[in-house]
């Protein structure tokens, strides 16, 4: 490519695919540089060798992008946090978010946190988690039943259903 092409004359193809014919390597290189492109040897075995004026960086980028193949989704754990006094509408918003995460094949952990006097009403948090599980039962299964963690948080772990 470019200055590494030692053989002269060469057959040149333009960036648009038009055959420019045989010419000296220095002239073809100057033409490529004037356009801000590279002179790349595409057929070294031919006599004279065939070179093409192209954007070589773009070709390399597309080649590496193709070789990567389709990307696999890596399952993540998404966490949603609620409080014991969270209102019904806010719960519905969180359920919509959870539904979106589950549709993307992510696991969802829903935490209900308690502070101060809320600690006297752990049953309210557990009811809230049961209600959320019921709302999401069409798209998720319970991997870990609702339980208290470290005395201040109730949580449940949901996984997407396999279709």
C-alpha positions as a Markdown table, in Angstrom:
| # | Residue | x | y | z |
|---|---|---|---|---|
| 1 | Unk | 0.0 | 0.0 | 0.0 |
| 2 | Unk | 1.1 | 3.6 | -0.8 |
| 3 | Unk | 5.0 | 3.9 | -0.7 |
| 4 | Unk | 5.5 | 0.2 | -0.1 |
| 5 | Unk | 4.5 | -0.5 | -3.8 |
| 6 | Unk | 7.9 | -0.9 | -5.5 |
| 7 | Unk | 6.9 | -2.2 | -8.9 |
| 8 | Unk | 6.4 | 0.3 | -11.7 |
| 9 | Unk | 4.3 | 0.5 | -14.0 |
| 10 | Unk | 1.0 | -0.6 | -12.4 |
| 11 | Unk | -2.6 | -0.9 | -13.6 |
| 12 | Unk | -4.8 | 1.6 | -11.6 |
| 13 | Unk | -8.5 | 1.4 | -10.7 |
| 14 | Unk | -10.1 | 4.6 | -9.4 |
| 15 | Unk | -12.1 | 4.9 | -6.2 |
| 16 | Unk | -15.4 | 4.8 | -8.2 |
| 17 | Unk | -14.3 | 1.5 | -10.0 |
| 18 | Unk | -13.3 | 3.1 | -13.2 |
| 19 | Unk | -10.2 | 1.6 | -15.0 |
| 20 | Unk | -7.5 | 4.4 | -15.4 |
| 21 | Unk | -5.0 | 2.1 | -17.2 |
| 22 | Unk | -1.3 | 1.5 | -16.8 |
| 23 | Unk | 0.8 | 4.3 | -15.2 |
| 24 | Unk | 3.9 | 5.0 | -13.2 |
| 25 | Unk | 3.5 | 4.2 | -9.5 |
| 26 | Unk | 4.6 | 7.7 | -8.4 |
| 27 | Unk | 1.8 | 9.3 | -10.5 |
| 28 | Unk | -0.9 | 6.9 | -9.2 |
| 29 | Unk | 0.3 | 7.6 | -5.6 |
| 30 | Unk | 0.1 | 11.4 | -6.2 |
| 31 | Unk | -3.4 | 11.0 | -7.6 |
| 32 | Unk | -4.5 | 9.0 | -4.5 |
| 33 | Unk | -3.0 | 11.5 | -2.1 |
| 34 | Unk | -4.6 | 14.4 | -3.9 |
| 35 | Unk | -8.0 | 12.8 | -3.1 |
| 36 | Unk | -7.0 | 12.0 | 0.5 |
| 37 | Unk | -7.1 | 8.3 | -0.2 |
| 38 | Unk | -4.6 | 5.3 | -0.3 |
| 39 | Unk | -3.1 | 3.4 | -3.2 |
| 40 | Unk | -3.6 | -0.3 | -2.4 |
| 41 | Unk | -2.3 | -3.3 | -4.3 |
| 42 | Unk | -5.3 | -5.6 | -4.8 |
| 43 | Unk | -3.8 | -8.1 | -7.3 |
| 44 | Unk | 0.0 | -8.5 | -6.9 |
| 45 | Unk | 0.2 | -11.6 | -9.1 |
| 46 | Unk | -1.1 | -9.9 | -12.2 |
| 47 | Unk | 1.3 | -8.4 | -14.8 |
| 48 | Unk | 1.3 | -5.5 | -14.3 |
| 49 | Unk | 0.0 | -5.5 | -10.7 |
| 50 | Unk | -3.4 | -4.0 | -10.2 |
| 51 | Unk | -3.7 | -1.2 | -7.6 |
| 52 | Unk | -6.9 | 0.5 | -6.4 |
| 53 | Unk | -7.4 | 4.0 | -5.0 |
| 54 | Unk | -9.5 | 3.6 | -1.9 |
| 55 | Unk | -9.9 | 4.6 | 1.8 |
| 56 | Unk | -8.0 | 1.7 | 3.3 |
| 57 | Unk | -8.8 | 2.6 | 6.9 |
| 58 | Unk | -12.5 | 2.3 | 6.1 |
| 59 | Unk | -12.0 | -1.1 | 4.6 |
| 60 | Unk | -10.1 | -2.3 | 7.6 |
| 61 | Unk | -12.8 | -1.0 | 9.9 |
| 62 | Unk | -15.6 | -2.7 | 8.0 |
| 63 | Unk | -13.6 | -6.0 | 7.9 |
| 64 | Unk | -13.1 | -6.0 | 11.7 |
| 65 | Unk | -16.8 | -5.1 | 12.2 |
| 66 | Unk | -17.9 | -8.0 | 10.0 |
| 67 | Unk | -15.6 | -10.5 | 11.7 |
| 68 | Unk | -17.0 | -9.7 | 15.1 |
| 69 | Unk | -20.3 | -11.4 | 14.2 |
| 70 | Unk | -23.5 | -10.7 | 16.0 |
| 71 | Unk | -23.1 | -9.6 | 19.6 |
| 72 | Unk | -24.6 | -11.8 | 22.3 |
| 73 | Unk | -26.5 | -10.1 | 25.0 |
| 74 | Unk | -24.9 | -10.5 | 28.4 |
| 75 | Unk | -27.5 | -10.9 | 31.1 |
| 76 | Unk | -27.2 | -8.2 | 33.7 |
| 77 | Unk | -28.8 | -7.8 | 37.1 |
| 78 | Unk | -30.9 | -4.7 | 37.2 |
| 79 | Unk | -32.0 | -3.4 | 40.6 |
| 80 | Unk | -35.1 | -1.3 | 41.4 |
| 81 | Unk | -35.4 | 0.4 | 44.7 |
| 82 | Unk | -38.6 | 1.3 | 46.5 |
| 83 | Unk | -39.5 | 2.5 | 49.9 |
| 84 | Unk | -42.3 | 1.2 | 52.2 |
| 85 | Unk | -44.4 | 4.4 | 51.6 |
| 86 | Unk | -44.1 | 4.4 | 47.8 |
| 87 | Unk | -47.4 | 5.3 | 46.1 |
| 88 | Unk | -49.3 | 3.0 | 43.7 |
| 89 | Unk | -48.5 | 5.1 | 40.6 |
| 90 | Unk | -44.8 | 5.0 | 41.4 |
| 91 | Unk | -44.9 | 1.3 | 41.8 |
| 92 | Unk | -46.6 | 1.0 | 38.4 |
| 93 | Unk | -43.7 | 3.0 | 36.9 |
| 94 | Unk | -41.2 | 0.7 | 38.5 |
| 95 | Unk | -43.1 | -2.4 | 37.2 |
| 96 | Unk | -43.0 | -0.9 | 33.7 |
| 97 | Unk | -39.2 | -0.5 | 34.0 |
| 98 | Unk | -38.9 | -4.0 | 35.3 |
| 99 | Unk | -41.0 | -5.3 | 32.4 |
| 100 | Unk | -38.6 | -3.5 | 30.0 |
| 101 | Unk | -35.5 | -5.1 | 31.6 |
| 102 | Unk | -37.1 | -8.5 | 31.6 |
| 103 | Unk | -38.0 | -8.2 | 27.9 |
| 104 | Unk | -34.2 | -7.6 | 27.3 |
| 105 | Unk | -33.4 | -10.8 | 29.1 |
| 106 | Unk | -32.0 | -9.1 | 32.2 |
| 107 | Unk | -32.6 | -10.3 | 35.8 |
| 108 | Unk | -34.4 | -7.8 | 38.0 |
| 109 | Unk | -33.9 | -7.5 | 41.8 |
| 110 | Unk | -36.6 | -5.3 | 43.5 |
| 111 | Unk | -35.6 | -3.9 | 46.9 |
| 112 | Unk | -37.9 | -2.3 | 49.4 |
| 113 | Unk | -35.9 | -0.3 | 51.9 |
| 114 | Unk | -37.0 | 0.6 | 55.4 |
| 115 | Unk | -35.9 | 3.6 | 57.5 |
| 116 | Unk | -36.8 | 4.7 | 61.0 |
| 117 | Unk | -40.4 | 4.0 | 61.8 |
| 118 | Unk | -40.9 | 2.1 | 58.6 |
| 119 | Unk | -39.0 | -0.8 | 60.2 |
| 120 | Unk | -42.1 | -1.5 | 62.3 |
| 121 | Unk | -44.0 | -2.4 | 59.0 |
| 122 | Unk | -42.0 | -5.0 | 57.3 |
| 123 | Unk | -45.2 | -6.8 | 56.3 |
| 124 | Unk | -46.1 | -3.7 | 54.1 |
| 125 | Unk | -42.9 | -4.2 | 52.2 |
| 126 | Unk | -43.5 | -7.9 | 51.7 |
| 127 | Unk | -47.1 | -7.2 | 50.5 |
| 128 | Unk | -45.7 | -4.7 | 48.0 |
| 129 | Unk | -43.2 | -7.3 | 46.7 |
| 130 | Unk | -45.9 | -9.9 | 46.4 |
| 131 | Unk | -48.1 | -7.4 | 44.5 |
| 132 | Unk | -45.2 | -6.6 | 42.1 |
| 133 | Unk | -44.5 | -10.3 | 41.5 |
| 134 | Unk | -48.2 | -10.8 | 40.7 |
| 135 | Unk | -48.1 | -7.9 | 38.2 |
| 136 | Unk | -45.0 | -9.4 | 36.4 |
| 137 | Unk | -46.0 | -13.1 | 36.5 |
| 138 | Unk | -46.7 | -13.0 | 32.7 |
| 139 | Unk | -43.0 | -12.1 | 31.9 |
| 140 | Unk | -41.0 | -13.3 | 34.9 |
| 141 | Unk | -40.5 | -16.1 | 37.3 |
| 142 | Unk | -39.3 | -15.8 | 40.9 |
| 143 | Unk | -35.8 | -17.0 | 41.3 |
| 144 | Unk | -35.5 | -15.9 | 44.9 |
| 145 | Unk | -38.6 | -15.6 | 47.1 |
| 146 | Unk | -39.2 | -12.3 | 48.9 |
| 147 | Unk | -37.1 | -12.1 | 52.0 |
| 148 | Unk | -35.6 | -9.7 | 54.5 |
| 149 | Unk | -31.9 | -8.8 | 54.0 |
| 150 | Unk | -29.8 | -7.3 | 56.7 |
| 151 | Unk | -32.9 | -6.1 | 58.6 |
| 152 | Unk | -33.5 | -3.0 | 56.6 |
| 153 | Unk | -34.2 | -4.3 | 53.1 |
| 154 | Unk | -36.8 | -6.7 | 51.7 |
| 155 | Unk | -36.0 | -8.0 | 48.2 |
| 156 | Unk | -37.1 | -10.4 | 45.5 |
| 157 | Unk | -35.1 | -11.7 | 42.4 |
| 158 | Unk | -37.0 | -12.1 | 39.1 |
| 159 | Unk | -35.8 | -13.8 | 35.9 |
| 160 | Unk | -37.3 | -13.6 | 32.5 |
| 161 | Unk | -39.5 | -16.4 | 31.3 |
| 162 | Unk | -38.1 | -18.7 | 28.6 |
| 163 | Unk | -40.1 | -18.5 | 25.4 |
